């Protein structure tokens, strides 16, 4: 289980990148939104989509590779 956050800023593809708490690529604390405590990035991604349906998300290449679209 991990704590998941997303970057408040979008990437070059217009998506908010999802990270685990201790990811070295995680955004600064004031520039991220907490999603919750989940067993996989897919669960965190689904929750983020449910909470913020107007936003697009992508998993971090380094810590959420299973959810990373590129």
N, C-alpha and C positions, 0 to 999 in steps of 0.2 A: 504494500500500500504506500502511496505517495501523496504529498500535497501538490496540487496543480494550480498554475496561474496562467494568465495570458497577458501578453504585452499590450498595453493600451494603444501603442502606435502600430500602424499596419506596415507590412513588408512591401517589397517592390511589386508583389502580386495583389496587393490590397487585402491581405489576410492578417489576422492577429495570431501570432505564434504562441503555441502552448508549450509550457516548460514545467519540469518538476522543480521543487523548492531549491535543491542544491545544484542545479545545472550551472555550469560556468558561463553559459551564454544567456542566462536569465537576465531580464531587464532590472534596472534599479528598482528598489522596493516601492518608491512613489510612482513608478511608471508601469505597474502591473495590477491586475485584478484577480483576486482569489476565486477559483472555481470550486475547490473542495478536495476531499481526501478520497481517492479512488484506487482500485487495484490495477487499472490500466489506463493508458492514454485514450483509448477508444471510449471508455466510460466518461472520462473528463471531457472529451470532445463532444459527446452527445449531450452532456449537461450544459456545456457552454452554448451549444446551438439552441437548446431549449430556453436557457435564460436570456440569450441575446440573439433572437432570430434574424435580426437585420445585419448581423456581423458575419464575416467569413473567417474561418479558422484553419490553421495548419499546425501540425506537430513540429517541434524542433528537430532538426537533423541529428543533433547530438544526444538528446535525452528522450525524445518521443519518436523514434525512427519508424515505429509501426504506424504512426499517424501522419508521417511526413509525406506531403504531396510533391514538394519541390518547387 
